[in-house]
Amino acid sequence: MPTPTPETLVIIGSGPAGWSAATYAARAQLKPLVYEGAITEKNRMSGTLPLGQLALTSEVENYAGYPHGNLTGFLESALPASRREMMAPHAGEGVTGPELMELMRQQAVNFGTRVVTDDILKVDFSKRPFKLYPSEGGVVEAQCVIVATGASANWLGLPSEEHFKNRGVSACAVCDGALPRFRNKPLVVVGGGDSAVEEATYLAKFASKVHLVHRRESLRASKIMASRAHADPKIQIHFNSGLAEVLGDDSHGVSSVRLQSTTTPSQTTTLDVAGVFLAIGHTPNTEFLDGQLSLTPKKYIVWTQHFRTNTSVEGVFAAGDVADDYYRQAISAAGTGCMSALDAERWLAHG
Ligand code: NAP
């Protein structure tokens, strides 16, 4: 059997960086192939399903170009019915994360991007063409690769947290918050950043009360987000506190949590809650690279040239949160996605 011709450009990842890279690359006639990730329980649990972290959020208020307004008609005209069925019905005002990601995906597809719904499990960047190994088997060769695999939610690592995952412990309020087990019940959110505040504010719509537990004496979240949490009568903030243990039983799931003071460790408090939501930051999805690209001490891919998306391997570029532990915004991820496609195009043209 003849060896298949290597792909010109493979993009691994399907968040804003991956789709922006694909749209630019497709318009540049590079015929990009996107591995968008597999739809598996493992990916659901680790937050690495197709369409990335934005697909796990609610309203997106700060992505330029989407002011408040009713997008129903636009979504119907822009997306095929089969993709709209995969999303919750349009909520009303502004754009939601899943809607934004479906629109980005569709835009890339409209220009000829091919999409495979599978994971790349390992890579061989030791020589060109590069080799990529999908989970469904076989090998894909590529002259050029853009890594845009994003980052995943962190867990505290408590045995009781692990024990009650899927039975009241979650790292995604938007995915799980509306489940009957959480409705009109008190809940806990752990963390002090924008994600924690966003999750607490979202959960407060369904819950009887939300306890926001943060290990410091003030929130890290941006001022506008923090003021929302302070103003919400359903949110009670517990500063200088950490989650020490999740309590419950196997048949009913979570029933309470034990908090421990971070300033006076002998002080503990028990709160009756039906759910625990972790919002304590993220880890970049770089494990599958197996050390073949230079990484920072926090395992983010290193951009090796100033204001370029080049990595330590020539012909491999990185975009979005997988290489950015500083801005980590949807719009900055989309921006570096665009940059990576332009960098790839120029590298393919001139070597
Ligand atoms: P983050 O800003 O890194 O905040 C993580 C929070 O978790 C911090 O408050 C941190 O505490 C706490 N934390 C970390 N490890 C912990 C542990 N082991 N135990 C207890 N607490 C722990 O992460 P993020 O909130 O996910 O936000 C990431 C980025 O996305 C940010 O740039 C943010 O602005 C952006 N974002 C924006 C929006 C929005 O604009 N709507 C929404 C979500 C996220 P310390 O404060 O003590 O470090």
Boltz pocket constraint, residues with backbone or C-beta under 6 A from the ligand:
constraints:
  - pocket:
      binder: B
      contacts: [[A, 59], [A, 62], [A, 155], [A, 156], [A, 190], [A, 191], [A, 192], [A, 193], [A, 194], [A, 195], [A, 196], [A, 198], [A, 215], [A, 216], [A, 218], [A, 220], [A, 242], [A, 279], [A, 280], [A, 281], [A, 282], [A, 326], [A, 327], [A, 328], [A, 329]]
      max_distance: 6.0
